[in-house]
Structures are given as structure tokens and as C-alpha cells.
């Protein structure tokens, strides 16, 4: 019984993360779509939502490598957990671009197209990093 409750709680948590990612995708998509007329489509918003949901579902909450303090003394050992690093940087980039997008929408700013392009690029790179991090972490189990 306890296992099923823990499993349900974990799925519920991951679903919440996916919803947060989808919401971030909507904000970035709304800002970019309002600035670039070719991207003012429901399909673009759907892609942004889905990429955010998949990225946040897979990339946040990746299982960490076991910590071995003796590995610090061994030369040639990998001291950085690639999945953890990609997850952290990807989550930061994706949420930062969502924050900027919301701020631009709320403050009714009209930034130069270069800034909008950087927001879109930051979102794409961040979400891809999250998805790759999730894939790496799940392959090593």
C-alpha cells in the first residue's frame, strides 16, 4: 500500500512539473508569437507547450549519481554529473526566458527582435538540455 501511495505522489509531482513547463511554454510562445507574425499560430503554441511539458517532466527530478568522496582523489574521474548539470542549466534557462516573456507581456514592452530571438533561443536550448538530461539519467539506471 505504501509503495502505491509513493508512486502516485511521484506521478502527481511530475505531472505538476509538466504543467509548469507547459505554462512557461505558453508565456514564451505568446511573447514570441506576438512579435513574429509567422509564429502567431495555435500549432506554434502547442509545440511550445509540449516542449515545455516534456522538458520539465523529464529534466527536473533526475536521479543523481551516488556520491563517493574517495573519487575526489582519483585522477581522471568525472567529477561533474552531466545529467544533473544539464538539468540545472536547462531549467534555469527555460524559466529565465519564461520570466522575461511574462515581464514583457505584463509591462507591455516592445523589445527589439534580437531580444525576442534570444528569448526563443534560450527557451529552445534550455528545454533541449532538460530533455537530454532526463534521457541520460534514465539510460544509466
mmCIF file of the C-alpha atoms, coordinates in Angstrom:
data_MODEL
# 
_entry.id   MODEL 
# 
loop_
_atom_site.group_PDB 
_atom_site.id 
_atom_site.type_symbol 
_atom_site.label_atom_id 
_atom_site.label_alt_id 
_atom_site.label_comp_id 
_atom_site.label_asym_id 
_atom_site.label_entity_id 
_atom_site.label_seq_id 
_atom_site.pdbx_PDB_ins_code 
_atom_site.Cartn_x 
_atom_site.Cartn_y 
_atom_site.Cartn_z 
_atom_site.occupancy 
_atom_site.B_iso_or_equiv 
_atom_site.pdbx_formal_charge 
_atom_site.auth_seq_id 
_atom_site.auth_comp_id 
_atom_site.auth_asym_id 
_atom_site.auth_atom_id 
_atom_site.pdbx_PDB_model_num 
ATOM 1   C CA . UNK A 1 1   ? 0.000  0.000  0.000   1.00 0.00 ? 1   UNK A CA 1 
ATOM 2   C CA . UNK A 1 2   ? 2.773  2.433  0.940   1.00 0.00 ? 2   UNK A CA 1 
ATOM 3   C CA . UNK A 1 3   ? 4.551  1.805  -2.396  1.00 0.00 ? 3   UNK A CA 1 
ATOM 4   C CA . UNK A 1 4   ? 1.428  2.697  -4.387  1.00 0.00 ? 4   UNK A CA 1 
ATOM 5   C CA . UNK A 1 5   ? 0.973  5.936  -2.456  1.00 0.00 ? 5   UNK A CA 1 
ATOM 6   C CA . UNK A 1 6   ? 4.625  6.917  -3.030  1.00 0.00 ? 6   UNK A CA 1 
ATOM 7   C CA . UNK A 1 7   ? 4.320  6.040  -6.723  1.00 0.00 ? 7   UNK A CA 1 
ATOM 8   C CA . UNK A 1 8   ? 1.106  8.080  -7.012  1.00 0.00 ? 8   UNK A CA 1 
ATOM 9   C CA . UNK A 1 9   ? 2.735  11.050 -5.234  1.00 0.00 ? 9   UNK A CA 1 
ATOM 10  C CA . UNK A 1 10  ? 5.707  10.873 -7.592  1.00 0.00 ? 10  UNK A CA 1 
ATOM 11  C CA . UNK A 1 11  ? 3.493  10.798 -10.689 1.00 0.00 ? 11  UNK A CA 1 
ATOM 12  C CA . UNK A 1 12  ? 1.446  13.675 -9.282  1.00 0.00 ? 12  UNK A CA 1 
ATOM 13  C CA . UNK A 1 13  ? 4.620  15.687 -8.656  1.00 0.00 ? 13  UNK A CA 1 
ATOM 14  C CA . UNK A 1 14  ? 5.968  15.033 -12.152 1.00 0.00 ? 14  UNK A CA 1 
ATOM 15  C CA . UNK A 1 15  ? 2.596  15.944 -13.674 1.00 0.00 ? 15  UNK A CA 1 
ATOM 16  C CA . UNK A 1 16  ? 2.729  19.259 -11.797 1.00 0.00 ? 16  UNK A CA 1 
ATOM 17  C CA . UNK A 1 17  ? 6.202  19.906 -13.181 1.00 0.00 ? 17  UNK A CA 1 
ATOM 18  C CA . UNK A 1 18  ? 4.945  19.134 -16.686 1.00 0.00 ? 18  UNK A CA 1 
ATOM 19  C CA . UNK A 1 19  ? 2.080  21.594 -16.224 1.00 0.00 ? 19  UNK A CA 1 
ATOM 20  C CA . UNK A 1 20  ? 4.529  24.266 -15.035 1.00 0.00 ? 20  UNK A CA 1 
ATOM 21  C CA . UNK A 1 21  ? 6.656  23.622 -18.131 1.00 0.00 ? 21  UNK A CA 1 
ATOM 22  C CA . UNK A 1 22  ? 3.617  23.872 -20.372 1.00 0.00 ? 22  UNK A CA 1 
ATOM 23  C CA . UNK A 1 23  ? 2.651  27.178 -18.743 1.00 0.00 ? 23  UNK A CA 1 
ATOM 24  C CA . UNK A 1 24  ? 6.168  28.520 -19.286 1.00 0.00 ? 24  UNK A CA 1 
ATOM 25  C CA . UNK A 1 25  ? 5.924  27.428 -22.919 1.00 0.00 ? 25  UNK A CA 1 
ATOM 26  C CA . UNK A 1 26  ? 2.660  29.339 -23.306 1.00 0.00 ? 26  UNK A CA 1 
ATOM 27  C CA . UNK A 1 27  ? 4.262  32.521 -21.964 1.00 0.00 ? 27  UNK A CA 1 
ATOM 28  C CA . UNK A 1 28  ? 7.288  32.277 -24.240 1.00 0.00 ? 28  UNK A CA 1 
ATOM 29  C CA . UNK A 1 29  ? 5.092  31.321 -27.199 1.00 0.00 ? 29  UNK A CA 1 
ATOM 30  C CA . UNK A 1 30  ? 2.710  34.224 -26.564 1.00 0.00 ? 30  UNK A CA 1 
ATOM 31  C CA . UNK A 1 31  ? 5.541  36.734 -26.433 1.00 0.00 ? 31  UNK A CA 1 
ATOM 32  C CA . UNK A 1 32  ? 7.427  35.361 -29.447 1.00 0.00 ? 32  UNK A CA 1 
ATOM 33  C CA . UNK A 1 33  ? 4.225  34.837 -31.430 1.00 0.00 ? 33  UNK A CA 1 
ATOM 34  C CA . UNK A 1 34  ? 3.115  38.411 -30.813 1.00 0.00 ? 34  UNK A CA 1 
ATOM 35  C CA . UNK A 1 35  ? 6.474  39.687 -32.079 1.00 0.00 ? 35  UNK A CA 1 
ATOM 36  C CA . UNK A 1 36  ? 6.950  37.383 -35.093 1.00 0.00 ? 36  UNK A CA 1 
ATOM 37  C CA . UNK A 1 37  ? 3.856  37.188 -37.282 1.00 0.00 ? 37  UNK A CA 1 
ATOM 38  C CA . UNK A 1 38  ? 4.825  33.817 -38.825 1.00 0.00 ? 38  UNK A CA 1 
ATOM 39  C CA . UNK A 1 39  ? 4.720  32.257 -35.359 1.00 0.00 ? 39  UNK A CA 1 
ATOM 40  C CA . UNK A 1 40  ? 1.242  33.506 -34.470 1.00 0.00 ? 40  UNK A CA 1 
ATOM 41  C CA . UNK A 1 41  ? -0.375 30.092 -34.791 1.00 0.00 ? 41  UNK A CA 1 
ATOM 42  C CA . UNK A 1 42  ? -2.004 27.597 -32.496 1.00 0.00 ? 42  UNK A CA 1 
ATOM 43  C CA . UNK A 1 43  ? 0.456  24.985 -33.732 1.00 0.00 ? 43  UNK A CA 1 
ATOM 44  C CA . UNK A 1 44  ? 3.414  27.075 -32.542 1.00 0.00 ? 44  UNK A CA 1 
ATOM 45  C CA . UNK A 1 45  ? 1.791  27.492 -29.121 1.00 0.00 ? 45  UNK A CA 1 
ATOM 46  C CA . UNK A 1 46  ? 1.107  23.757 -28.960 1.00 0.00 ? 46  UNK A CA 1 
ATOM 47  C CA . UNK A 1 47  ? 4.752  22.957 -29.788 1.00 0.00 ? 47  UNK A CA 1 
ATOM 48  C CA . UNK A 1 48  ? 5.931  25.395 -27.125 1.00 0.00 ? 48  UNK A CA 1 
ATOM 49  C CA . UNK A 1 49  ? 3.572  23.858 -24.553 1.00 0.00 ? 49  UNK A CA 1 
ATOM 50  C CA . UNK A 1 50  ? 4.538  20.286 -25.409 1.00 0.00 ? 50  UNK A CA 1 
ATOM 51  C CA . UNK A 1 51  ? 8.260  21.001 -25.403 1.00 0.00 ? 51  UNK A CA 1 
ATOM 52  C CA . UNK A 1 52  ? 7.945  22.684 -22.014 1.00 0.00 ? 52  UNK A CA 1 
ATOM 53  C CA . UNK A 1 53  ? 5.878  19.841 -20.590 1.00 0.00 ? 53  UNK A CA 1 
ATOM 54  C CA . UNK A 1 54  ? 8.280  17.154 -21.830 1.00 0.00 ? 54  UNK A CA 1 
ATOM 55  C CA . UNK A 1 55  ? 11.355 19.119 -20.763 1.00 0.00 ? 55  UNK A CA 1 
ATOM 56  C CA . UNK A 1 56  ? 10.112 19.836 -17.260 1.00 0.00 ? 56  UNK A CA 1 
ATOM 57  C CA . UNK A 1 57  ? 8.740  16.300 -16.838 1.00 0.00 ? 57  UNK A CA 1 
ATOM 58  C CA . UNK A 1 58  ? 11.991 14.606 -17.869 1.00 0.00 ? 58  UNK A CA 1 
ATOM 59  C CA . UNK A 1 59  ? 14.594 17.177 -16.905 1.00 0.00 ? 59  UNK A CA 1 
ATOM 60  C CA . UNK A 1 60  ? 13.629 18.180 -13.393 1.00 0.00 ? 60  UNK A CA 1 
ATOM 61  C CA . UNK A 1 61  ? 13.937 15.448 -10.788 1.00 0.00 ? 61  UNK A CA 1 
ATOM 62  C CA . UNK A 1 62  ? 16.664 13.418 -12.492 1.00 0.00 ? 62  UNK A CA 1 
ATOM 63  C CA . UNK A 1 63  ? 18.175 10.726 -10.283 1.00 0.00 ? 63  UNK A CA 1 
ATOM 64  C CA . UNK A 1 64  ? 21.652 11.741 -9.136  1.00 0.00 ? 64  UNK A CA 1 
ATOM 65  C CA . UNK A 1 65  ? 24.788 9.656  -9.300  1.00 0.00 ? 65  UNK A CA 1 
ATOM 66  C CA . UNK A 1 66  ? 25.827 8.189  -5.956  1.00 0.00 ? 66  UNK A CA 1 
ATOM 67  C CA . UNK A 1 67  ? 28.316 10.379 -4.112  1.00 0.00 ? 67  UNK A CA 1 
ATOM 68  C CA . UNK A 1 68  ? 31.688 8.795  -3.372  1.00 0.00 ? 68  UNK A CA 1 
ATOM 69  C CA . UNK A 1 69  ? 34.026 11.165 -1.502  1.00 0.00 ? 69  UNK A CA 1 
ATOM 70  C CA . UNK A 1 70  ? 37.023 8.950  -2.313  1.00 0.00 ? 70  UNK A CA 1 
ATOM 71  C CA . UNK A 1 71  ? 36.562 9.678  -6.046  1.00 0.00 ? 71  UNK A CA 1 
ATOM 72  C CA . UNK A 1 72  ? 37.858 13.230 -5.488  1.00 0.00 ? 72  UNK A CA 1 
ATOM 73  C CA . UNK A 1 73  ? 41.369 11.881 -5.004  1.00 0.00 ? 73  UNK A CA 1 
ATOM 74  C CA . UNK A 1 74  ? 41.416 9.646  -8.094  1.00 0.00 ? 74  UNK A CA 1 
ATOM 75  C CA . UNK A 1 75  ? 42.784 11.438 -11.192 1.00 0.00 ? 75  UNK A CA 1 
ATOM 76  C CA . UNK A 1 76  ? 40.775 11.090 -14.369 1.00 0.00 ? 76  UNK A CA 1 
ATOM 77  C CA . UNK A 1 77  ? 37.402 10.556 -12.686 1.00 0.00 ? 77  UNK A CA 1 
ATOM 78  C CA . UNK A 1 78  ? 34.464 12.600 -13.913 1.00 0.00 ? 78  UNK A CA 1 
ATOM 79  C CA . UNK A 1 79  ? 33.625 14.996 -11.099 1.00 0.00 ? 79  UNK A CA 1 
ATOM 80  C CA . UNK A 1 80  ? 30.578 16.505 -12.806 1.00 0.00 ? 80  UNK A CA 1 
ATOM 81  C CA . UNK A 1 81  ? 27.283 14.663 -13.127 1.00 0.00 ? 81  UNK A CA 1 
ATOM 82  C CA . UNK A 1 82  ? 26.379 15.559 -16.719 1.00 0.00 ? 82  UNK A CA 1 
ATOM 83  C CA . UNK A 1 83  ? 22.665 14.912 -16.292 1.00 0.00 ? 83  UNK A CA 1 
ATOM 84  C CA . UNK A 1 84  ? 22.482 16.997 -13.128 1.00 0.00 ? 84  UNK A CA 1 
ATOM 85  C CA . UNK A 1 85  ? 24.428 19.859 -14.741 1.00 0.00 ? 85  UNK A CA 1 
ATOM 86  C CA . UNK A 1 86  ? 22.314 19.859 -17.928 1.00 0.00 ? 86  UNK A CA 1 
ATOM 87  C CA . UNK A 1 87  ? 19.133 19.703 -15.859 1.00 0.00 ? 87  UNK A CA 1 
ATOM 88  C CA . UNK A 1 88  ? 20.164 22.642 -13.685 1.00 0.00 ? 88  UNK A CA 1 
ATOM 89  C CA . UNK A 1 89  ? 21.304 24.892 -16.529 1.00 0.00 ? 89  UNK A CA 1 
ATOM 90  C CA . UNK A 1 90  ? 18.397 23.902 -18.776 1.00 0.00 ? 90  UNK A CA 1 
ATOM 91  C CA . UNK A 1 91  ? 15.822 24.553 -16.060 1.00 0.00 ? 91  UNK A CA 1 
ATOM 92  C CA . UNK A 1 92  ? 17.408 27.920 -15.298 1.00 0.00 ? 92  UNK A CA 1 
ATOM 93  C CA . UNK A 1 93  ? 17.440 28.965 -18.973 1.00 0.00 ? 93  UNK A CA 1 
ATOM 94  C CA . UNK A 1 94  ? 13.873 27.840 -19.628 1.00 0.00 ? 94  UNK A CA 1 
ATOM 95  C CA . UNK A 1 95  ? 12.430 29.525 -16.547 1.00 0.00 ? 95  UNK A CA 1 
ATOM 96  C CA . UNK A 1 96  ? 14.500 32.684 -17.095 1.00 0.00 ? 96  UNK A CA 1 
ATOM 97  C CA . UNK A 1 97  ? 13.154 33.071 -20.622 1.00 0.00 ? 97  UNK A CA 1 
ATOM 98  C CA . UNK A 1 98  ? 9.618  32.441 -19.349 1.00 0.00 ? 98  UNK A CA 1 
ATOM 99  C CA . UNK A 1 99  ? 10.137 35.098 -16.669 1.00 0.00 ? 99  UNK A CA 1 
ATOM 100 C CA . UNK A 1 100 ? 11.332 37.608 -19.276 1.00 0.00 ? 100 UNK A CA 1 
ATOM 101 C CA . UNK A 1 101 ? 8.406  36.750 -21.532 1.00 0.00 ? 101 UNK A CA 1 
ATOM 102 C CA . UNK A 1 102 ? 5.855  37.260 -18.763 1.00 0.00 ? 102 UNK A CA 1 
ATOM 103 C CA . UNK A 1 103 ? 7.524  40.525 -17.771 1.00 0.00 ? 103 UNK A CA 1 
ATOM 104 C CA . UNK A 1 104 ? 7.412  41.804 -21.360 1.00 0.00 ? 104 UNK A CA 1 
ATOM 105 C CA . UNK A 1 105 ? 3.748  40.822 -21.715 1.00 0.00 ? 105 UNK A CA 1 
ATOM 106 C CA . UNK A 1 106 ? 2.678  42.327 -18.383 1.00 0.00 ? 106 UNK A CA 1 
ATOM 107 C CA . UNK A 1 107 ? 4.671  45.549 -18.798 1.00 0.00 ? 107 UNK A CA 1 
ATOM 108 C CA . UNK A 1 108 ? 3.505  45.831 -22.434 1.00 0.00 ? 108 UNK A CA 1 
ATOM 109 C CA . UNK A 1 109 ? 7.018  46.362 -23.683 1.00 0.00 ? 109 UNK A CA 1 
ATOM 110 C CA . UNK A 1 110 ? 8.035  46.064 -27.319 1.00 0.00 ? 110 UNK A CA 1 
ATOM 111 C CA . UNK A 1 111 ? 11.623 44.785 -27.296 1.00 0.00 ? 111 UNK A CA 1 
ATOM 112 C CA . UNK A 1 112 ? 13.835 44.680 -30.373 1.00 0.00 ? 112 UNK A CA 1 
ATOM 113 C CA . UNK A 1 113 ? 13.526 41.498 -32.420 1.00 0.00 ? 113 UNK A CA 1 
ATOM 114 C CA . UNK A 1 114 ? 17.034 40.498 -31.325 1.00 0.00 ? 114 UNK A CA 1 
ATOM 115 C CA . UNK A 1 115 ? 15.841 40.193 -27.710 1.00 0.00 ? 115 UNK A CA 1 
ATOM 116 C CA . UNK A 1 116 ? 12.820 38.186 -28.787 1.00 0.00 ? 116 UNK A CA 1 
ATOM 117 C CA . UNK A 1 117 ? 15.069 35.888 -30.807 1.00 0.00 ? 117 UNK A CA 1 
ATOM 118 C CA . UNK A 1 118 ? 17.363 35.437 -27.798 1.00 0.00 ? 118 UNK A CA 1 
ATOM 119 C CA . UNK A 1 119 ? 14.362 34.554 -25.634 1.00 0.00 ? 119 UNK A CA 1 
ATOM 120 C CA . UNK A 1 120 ? 13.237 31.929 -28.150 1.00 0.00 ? 120 UNK A CA 1 
ATOM 121 C CA . UNK A 1 121 ? 16.785 30.571 -28.487 1.00 0.00 ? 121 UNK A CA 1 
ATOM 122 C CA . UNK A 1 122 ? 17.219 30.441 -24.701 1.00 0.00 ? 122 UNK A CA 1 
ATOM 123 C CA . UNK A 1 123 ? 13.933 28.569 -24.378 1.00 0.00 ? 123 UNK A CA 1 
ATOM 124 C CA . UNK A 1 124 ? 14.834 26.015 -27.035 1.00 0.00 ? 124 UNK A CA 1 
ATOM 125 C CA . UNK A 1 125 ? 18.327 25.429 -25.633 1.00 0.00 ? 125 UNK A CA 1 
ATOM 126 C CA . UNK A 1 126 ? 17.005 25.164 -22.076 1.00 0.00 ? 126 UNK A CA 1 
ATOM 127 C CA . UNK A 1 127 ? 14.275 22.676 -22.924 1.00 0.00 ? 127 UNK A CA 1 
ATOM 128 C CA . UNK A 1 128 ? 16.613 20.571 -25.081 1.00 0.00 ? 128 UNK A CA 1 
ATOM 129 C CA . UNK A 1 129 ? 19.117 20.481 -22.207 1.00 0.00 ? 129 UNK A CA 1 
ATOM 130 C CA . UNK A 1 130 ? 16.368 19.278 -19.862 1.00 0.00 ? 130 UNK A CA 1 
ATOM 131 C CA . UNK A 1 131 ? 15.255 16.546 -22.255 1.00 0.00 ? 131 UNK A CA 1 
ATOM 132 C CA . UNK A 1 132 ? 18.834 15.368 -22.814 1.00 0.00 ? 132 UNK A CA 1 
ATOM 133 C CA . UNK A 1 133 ? 19.451 15.378 -19.054 1.00 0.00 ? 133 UNK A CA 1 
ATOM 134 C CA . UNK A 1 134 ? 16.363 13.269 -18.464 1.00 0.00 ? 134 UNK A CA 1 
ATOM 135 C CA . UNK A 1 135 ? 17.366 10.827 -21.187 1.00 0.00 ? 135 UNK A CA 1 
ATOM 136 C CA . UNK A 1 136 ? 20.918 10.469 -19.775 1.00 0.00 ? 136 UNK A CA 1 
ATOM 137 C CA . UNK A 1 137 ? 19.656 9.935  -16.239 1.00 0.00 ? 137 UNK A CA 1 
ATOM 138 C CA . UNK A 1 138 ? 17.144 7.292  -17.294 1.00 0.00 ? 138 UNK A CA 1 
ATOM 139 C CA . UNK A 1 139 ? 19.619 5.408  -19.508 1.00 0.00 ? 139 UNK A CA 1 
ATOM 140 C CA . UNK A 1 140 ? 22.094 4.916  -16.674 1.00 0.00 ? 140 UNK A CA 1 
ATOM 141 C CA . UNK A 1 141 ? 19.591 3.285  -14.300 1.00 0.00 ? 141 UNK A CA 1 
# 
